[in-house]
Amino acid sequence: MAQLTTMDTFISALELADAIRTKKISPTEAAQFYLDRIDKINPQLNAVVWRRDTEFLKEAEAATDAVMRGDDLAPFHGVPIPIKDLTCVTGWPTTFGCKGAKDYVADHSDAVVDNFKKGGFLFMCRTNTPEFGTLSVTENELYGATRNPWDTSRTPGGSSGGAASMCASGLTPVAHANDGGGSIRIPASCCGLVGLKPSRGRVPSGPPGISDVMHGGCVEGVVTHTVADTAAILDLLAVQDPLAWYNAPAPVRPFALEAGEKVAKLRVACMTQSPNGSPVADQCVKAVRHTAALLADLGHEIVEEEFSFGELIAEVYPSFMTVWNTGSVYWPIQDWSKIEPCNAAMREISSQVDSLTYLQALQKLQTISRAIVSHWMSDFDVLVTPTVAYEPPKIGALFEGADNDPMMPLMNAAGMAPFTPMFNATGQPAISLPLAWSEAGLPIGVHFVGAPWAEDVLIRLAAQLEEAAPWVDKHPSIG
């Protein structure tokens, strides 16, 4: 096999899988390459919080042997991937970013892990997350803050910030992520990556866990460099689960075939005013306006230059937070006295919510969701918004005021990312694309929301934009 020194640091997962299949690169060489980069760069980022180098290299050697024997290979045979520290893997420490669970070892693997394994991926390590994935930044008391490779004084976003920091800095070709309020899309925006939140029920996440507490609003996925990687991995993960409460309808054809497919003329609406009234930076507004102009040049129709959901949004957020707060009581924590103040406050609030109030919140979310989603059925095909309201903030910024009010980090997070949570409530697919950069050279994502189960439309549109405004050669200079 060829020597790995010829491998592009930012090779895509599909390209690496092809290089392994054609014996240009071995899984062992690839594994060692990424471990060496982690040794060199992770001390600057704190994206990786737990490693299994010995087992990982043994598995890479076995994968190399399989290639040399001519075995039938899974689509991503030998490609490394890290797993976020909110997701269980049998026998792995699973802390959820919490001091109160630092000794917890999972006795099962979540469904997404099994599907990654069936696809041929090799598991590298654990990536950092805010405690319980609550915040839009990746900072916790157990492991500390993860940093953005574009500017290490800033956050990579959250809650999949460790995943995005790894992927953006070339420590992995792709990284596992999940999203309960924007946690795939926000770090994708902050780190210059592609981040797709699949539809409710598209990717099974069982056995029952936090996704079920959120009634399917928390979904599994990845952050990647390319639309093609995102589409191909969605095919791998999007298997229907007959045991689950929620299942999206099967796609007409594989999502991988949508990337690069001709895009029909779409009706596009834009929304740049924050749904919760928080300010939005001019550069984020300009990113949406520039994208709208590009879409018009590509033949799409801009039907709404400033769309608003009006009073609907004011009704969504209280009900969403009533349901969201209950997530703080789900986790298998060994010592609840060691959870962080924000989650402790959320747990106290949720303990005061009676079952009737909780059910009323669910009912209201479903009722309002119908009104929100109806716009895709009648007024437009795709909604475009900023992914976040301003460029990636400095480490610690979301904790300002927390000494006086433990809920301030959550309130500050709502100001950072006001556009993403409502689509966890509605269950619609949404994707963040790296289409703009700030004056400081930091990535600014643009957010596209599709109709229910319309990942195919989003993937076709994303691939069209990737060709029209390429980002594949834009990488941080770290390392």
C-alpha positions in Angstrom: 0.0 0.0 0.0 1.1 3.6 -0.6 2.6 5.5 2.3 0.2 7.7 4.2 2.4 10.8 3.8 0.5 11.4 0.5 -2.8 11.7 2.3 -4.6 15.0 2.5 -5.1 16.1 6.1 -8.7 17.1 5.2 -9.6 14.1 3.1 -13.3 13.3 3.2 -14.6 10.1 4.6 -15.8 8.9 1.2 -12.3 9.7 -0.3 -10.6 7.9 2.5 -12.9 4.9 2.2 -12.1 4.7 -1.5 -8.4 5.0 -0.9 -8.6 2.1 1.6 -10.7 0.0 -0.7 -8.3 0.5 -3.6 -5.3 -0.2 -1.3 -3.7 3.3 -1.7 -3.9 3.8 2.1 -4.3 1.1 4.8 -6.6 1.5 7.8 -3.6 1.1 10.0 -1.8 4.0 8.3 -4.9 6.1 8.5 -5.4 5.3 12.2 -1.8 6.2 13.1 -1.9 9.4 11.1 -4.9 10.7 13.1 -3.5 9.6 16.4 -0.3 11.5 15.7 -2.3 14.6 14.8 -4.4 14.2 18.0 -1.1 14.0 20.0 0.1 17.2 18.3 -3.0 19.4 18.2 -5.5 18.2 20.8 -3.6 19.9 23.7 -4.5 23.2 22.0 -8.2 22.3 21.6 -9.3 19.8 24.3 -11.7 18.2 21.8 -10.7 14.6 22.7 -11.4 13.7 26.3 -10.9 9.9 26.3 -8.8 7.7 24.1 -8.5 4.0 23.3 -5.4 4.0 21.1 -4.4 0.4 21.7 -7.8 -1.1 20.8 -8.2 1.3 17.9 -4.9 0.3 16.4 -5.7 -3.4 16.8 -9.0 -2.9 15.1 -7.3 -0.9 12.3 -4.8 -3.8 11.8 -7.7 -6.3 11.5 -9.4 -3.9 9.0 -6.1 -3.8 7.0 -6.0 -7.6 7.0 -9.6 -7.7 5.6 -8.6 -5.5 2.7 -5.6 -7.6 1.9 -7.7 -10.8 2.0 -10.1 -9.3 -0.5 -13.1 -9.5 1.9 -16.4 -7.8 1.1 -16.0 -4.4 2.7 -18.6 -2.1 4.3 -19.0 1.3 2.7 -16.8 3.1 5.3 -14.5 0.2 6.0 -11.5 1.3 8.1 -12.5 5.0 8.3 -12.0 6.5 11.8 -14.8 8.2 13.7 -15.0 9.7 17.3 -18.1 9.2 19.4 -19.6 12.1 21.4 -19.6 11.7 25.2 -23.4 11.8 25.4 -23.8 8.5 23.5 -23.4 5.0 25.0 -20.9 2.5 23.7 -20.7 -0.9 25.5 -17.8 -0.9 27.9 -16.8 2.7 27.4 -16.8 5.4 30.1 -19.8 7.6 29.4 -19.7 10.8 31.5 -22.2 13.1 29.7 -19.7 15.8 30.5 -20.6 15.5 34.2 -18.5 15.0 37.4 -21.4 13.1 38.8 -21.0 10.3 36.2 -17.2 10.2 35.8 -17.1 6.5 36.8 -20.1 5.4 34.7 -19.4 2.6 32.2 -22.1 1.9 29.6 -23.6 -1.6 29.5 -25.1 -1.1 26.0 -24.5 0.7 22.8 -27.0 3.1 21.3 -28.4 2.2 17.9 -26.4 4.9 16.1 -23.2 3.3 17.3 -24.2 -0.1 16.0 -25.0 1.4 12.6 -21.7 3.2 12.5 -20.0 -0.2 13.2 -22.1 -1.9 10.5 -20.9 0.7 8.1 -17.3 -0.2 8.7 -16.2 2.8 10.8 -13.5 2.3 13.5 -14.1 4.0 16.8 -11.3 6.4 17.9 -12.1 8.2 21.0 -14.6 10.3 23.0 -15.3 14.0 22.1 -16.2 16.7 24.7 -19.7 18.1 25.3 -21.2 20.5 27.7 -22.8 18.7 30.7 -25.8 16.8 29.4 -25.5 18.7 26.1 -27.5 21.6 27.6 -25.6 24.5 26.1 -24.5 25.9 22.7 -20.9 26.0 23.9 -18.7 23.1 24.9 -17.5 23.9 28.4 -17.9 21.7 31.5 -16.4 21.4 35.0 -15.2 17.8 34.4 -13.0 18.2 31.3 -12.9 22.0 30.8 -13.5 24.0 27.6 -13.1 22.8 24.1 -11.6 25.4 21.7 -12.3 26.5 18.2 -9.4 25.7 15.8 -10.1 28.9 13.8 -9.4 30.9 17.0 -8.6 29.0 20.2 -9.8 31.9 22.3 -13.3 31.1 21.1 -15.9 28.3 21.4 -16.5 25.7 18.7 -20.1 25.8 19.7 -22.1 23.0 21.3 -23.1 20.6 22.3 -21.2 18.7 19.6 -18.2 21.1 20.0 -15.6 18.4 20.6 -16.8 16.7 17.4 -16.7 19.8 15.3 -13.3 21.0 16.7 -11.8 17.6 15.8 -13.3 17.5 12.3 -12.4 21.1 11.4 -8.8 20.7 12.5 -8.2 17.5 10.6 -8.1 15.1 13.6 -10.8 13.0 12.0 -12.4 13.0 8.6 -15.9 13.0 10.1 -17.3 13.0 13.6 -20.5 11.7 15.3 -22.8 14.4 16.7 -26.3 14.8 17.9 -28.9 17.6 18.1 -31.6 18.4 20.6 -31.8 22.2 20.1 -29.1 22.9 17.4 -26.2 20.8 18.6 -25.2 19.6 15.2 -25.9 22.8 13.3 -24.4 25.3 15.8 -20.9 23.7 16.0 -21.0 23.2 12.2 -21.6 26.9 11.9 -18.9 27.9 14.4 -16.3 25.5 12.8 -17.0 25.9 9.1 -18.5 22.4 8.5 -21.6 20.8 7.1 -24.1 19.9 9.8 -27.5 18.2 9.0 -30.1 17.6 11.6 -32.2 14.8 10.2 -36.0 14.6 10.5 -37.7 13.2 13.6 -37.6 9.4 13.4 -35.1 9.3 10.5 -32.2 7.9 12.5 -33.0 5.4 15.3 -31.4 6.2 18.6 -32.7 3.4 20.9 -32.8 2.0 23.4 -35.1 4.5 24.9 -33.2 7.5 26.2 -33.0 11.3 25.9 -34.4 11.3 22.4 -37.6 9.7 23.7 -37.7 12.2 26.6 -37.6 14.9 23.9 -40.3 13.0 22.0 -38.0 12.4 19.0 -36.7 16.0 19.0 -33.2 14.9 19.7 -31.6 13.3 16.7 -28.3 11.6 15.7 -26.0 12.6 12.9 -22.5 13.8 12.0 -20.5 16.9 11.2 -18.5 16.7 7.9 -16.5 18.7 5.4 -18.7 17.8 2.4 -22.3 17.4 1.4 -21.5 14.0 -0.2 -20.2 12.7 3.1 -23.2 13.9 5.0 -25.6 12.2 2.5 -23.8 8.9 2.3 -23.6 8.6 6.1 -27.3 9.5 6.4 -28.0 6.4 4.2 -26.0 4.4 6.7 -27.8 5.7 9.7 -31.3 6.1 8.4 -32.6 2.6 8.9 -36.1 2.2 10.1 -36.6 0.7 13.5 -39.8 -1.3 13.9 -39.5 -1.1 17.6 -39.4 2.7 17.8 -42.3 5.1 18.4 -41.1 7.4 15.6 -40.1 6.3 12.1 -39.7 8.7 9.1 -41.0 7.3 5.8 -38.3 5.5 3.8 -36.6 7.7 1.1 -37.5 7.2 -2.5 -33.8 6.4 -3.2 -30.5 6.7 -1.4 -29.6 10.1 -0.1 -26.1 9.8 -1.6 -27.7 10.0 -5.1 -29.2 13.4 -4.2 -25.9 15.1 -3.8 -25.1 16.6 -7.2 -28.6 15.9 -8.7 -30.3 18.6 -10.6 -32.3 20.9 -8.3 -35.8 21.9 -9.3 -36.8 25.6 -8.9 -37.5 26.2 -5.2 -39.6 28.8 -3.4 -37.3 30.3 -0.7 -38.2 32.4 2.3 -35.6 34.3 4.5 -35.8 35.1 8.2 -33.1 37.2 9.8 -35.0 38.6 12.8 -34.4 36.5 15.9 -37.5 34.5 16.8 -37.0 35.3 20.5 -36.2 39.0 20.0 -32.5 38.7 20.7 -30.1 40.8 18.5 -28.6 39.3 15.4 -25.2 40.5 14.2 -25.1 42.4 10.8 -22.6 39.9 9.4 -25.0 37.0 10.0 -27.9 39.0 8.4 -25.6 39.7 5.4 -24.7 36.0 5.1 -28.4 35.2 4.6 -28.9 38.1 2.2 -25.9 37.1 0.2 -27.1 33.5 0.1 -30.6 34.7 -1.1 -28.9 36.6 -3.9 -26.9 33.5 -4.9 -30.1 31.3 -4.8 -31.8 33.8 -7.1 -28.9 33.6 -9.5 -29.2 29.8 -9.4 -32.8 30.1 -10.6 -34.7 29.8 -7.3 -37.5 32.2 -6.4 -37.2 34.4 -3.2 -40.8 34.6 -2.1 -40.3 36.2 1.3 -37.3 38.5 2.0 -38.2 38.8 5.7 -40.5 36.0 6.9 -41.7 35.8 10.5 -43.7 33.3 12.5 -45.1 36.1 14.5 -46.9 35.1 17.7 -46.4 31.4 17.1 -42.8 31.6 18.3 -43.8 33.3 21.6 -45.9 30.2 22.3 -43.3 27.7 21.2 -40.5 28.5 23.6 -42.2 28.2 27.0 -43.6 24.8 26.0 -40.3 23.7 24.5 -38.4 24.7 27.7 -40.9 22.8 29.8 -40.1 19.6 27.9 -36.4 20.4 27.5 -35.9 20.9 31.2 -37.1 17.3 31.9 -33.9 16.1 30.1 -31.9 17.1 33.2 -33.6 14.3 35.2 -33.0 11.5 32.7 -29.3 10.9 32.8 -27.9 7.9 34.8 -25.9 10.1 37.2 -24.3 8.5 40.2 -24.0 11.6 42.3 -26.5 14.3 41.6 -24.8 16.7 44.1 -21.9 17.1 41.5 -23.9 18.4 38.6 -23.3 22.0 37.4 -25.4 24.9 38.7 -27.4 25.5 35.5 -28.5 21.8 35.2 -29.2 21.7 38.9 -31.5 24.7 38.5 -33.2 23.0 35.5 -33.6 19.9 37.5 -35.2 21.8 40.3 -37.6 23.6 37.9 -38.6 20.3 36.2 -39.3 18.7 39.6 -41.9 21.4 40.2 -43.7 20.6 36.9 -46.7 18.3 37.4 -47.7 15.7 34.8 -50.7 17.8 33.6 -48.5 20.8 32.9 -46.0 18.6 31.1 -48.7 17.0 28.9 -50.2 20.4 28.1 -46.8 21.6 27.0 -46.5 18.6 24.7 -50.0 19.2 23.3 -49.2 22.8 22.7 -45.9 22.0 20.9 -47.7 19.6 18.6 -50.5 22.1 17.9 -48.2 25.0 17.2 -45.9 22.8 15.1 -48.8 22.1 12.8 -49.2 25.8 12.2 -45.5 26.4 11.7 -45.0 23.5 9.3 -48.0 24.4 7.2 -46.0 27.3 5.7 -43.8 24.7 3.9 -46.9 23.1 2.5 -48.3 26.4 1.1 -45.9 29.4 1.1 -42.4 28.2 0.4 -40.2 25.1 0.1 -37.1 26.1 2.1 -36.6 28.7 4.9 -33.1 30.3 5.1 -31.9 31.8 8.4 -28.6 32.5 10.2 -27.5 29.4 12.1 -26.3 31.4 15.0 -26.9 35.1 15.9 -23.3 36.1 16.0 -19.7 34.9 15.4 -18.4 32.2 17.8 -18.1 33.9 21.2 -15.1 33.8 23.5 -14.6 30.9 25.9 -16.6 31.7 29.1 -18.9 34.3 27.5 -22.1 32.3 28.0 -21.3 32.0 31.7 -21.4 35.8 32.3 -23.9 36.5 35.1 -24.0 32.9 36.2 -22.7 33.8 39.7 -26.0 35.7 40.3 -28.3 33.5 38.3 -27.4 29.8 37.5 -29.8 29.8 34.5 -27.9 32.6 32.8 -25.8 30.2 30.6 -29.0 28.8 29.2 -30.5 32.2 28.6 -27.3 33.4 26.9 -27.4 30.2 24.8 -30.9 31.2 23.6 -29.5 34.5 22.5 -26.6 32.8 20.7 -28.7 30.3 18.8 -32.3 31.4 18.6 -33.0 29.9 15.1 -32.4 26.2 15.7 -34.5 24.9 18.6 -38.0 25.3 17.1 -37.1 22.8 14.3 -36.3 20.2 16.9 -39.8 20.8 18.2 -41.4 20.5 14.7 -39.1 17.6 13.8 -38.2 19.1 10.4 -34.8 18.5 8.7 -32.4 21.4 8.7 -28.8 21.9 7.6 -26.0 24.5 8.3 -23.6 25.2 5.5 -20.3 27.2 5.7 -21.2 29.9 3.3 -19.8 33.0 5.0 -16.8 34.2 7.1 -16.7 37.1 9.5 -14.3 40.1 9.2 -12.2 38.3 11.8 -12.0 35.2 9.5 -14.4 33.1 11.6 -17.0 30.8 9.9 -20.6 31.9 9.8 -23.1 29.2 8.9 -26.3 29.7 6.9 -29.2 27.6 8.0 -31.7 25.9 5.7 -34.9 24.3 6.9 -36.9 21.8 4.7 -40.4 20.4 4.8 -41.1 17.3 6.8 -38.9 14.4 5.8 -37.4 16.5 2.9 -33.7 15.7 3.5 -33.5 14.9 -0.2 -34.4 18.5 -1.1 -31.9 20.0 1.4 -29.1 17.7 0.2 -29.7 18.6 -3.5 -29.7 22.3 -2.6 -26.7 22.0 -0.4 -24.7 20.3 -3.1 -25.7 23.0 -5.6 -24.5 25.7 -3.2 -21.3 23.7 -2.4 -20.5 23.9 -6.1 -21.5 27.5 -6.6 -19.7 28.8 -3.5 -17.0 26.1 -2.6 -15.7 25.8 0.9 -13.8 22.6 0.7 -10.4 24.3 0.6 -11.1 26.6 3.6 -9.5 25.2 6.7 -8.1 26.7 10.0 -4.3 27.1 10.0 -3.9 25.2 13.3 -1.3 22.3 13.1 
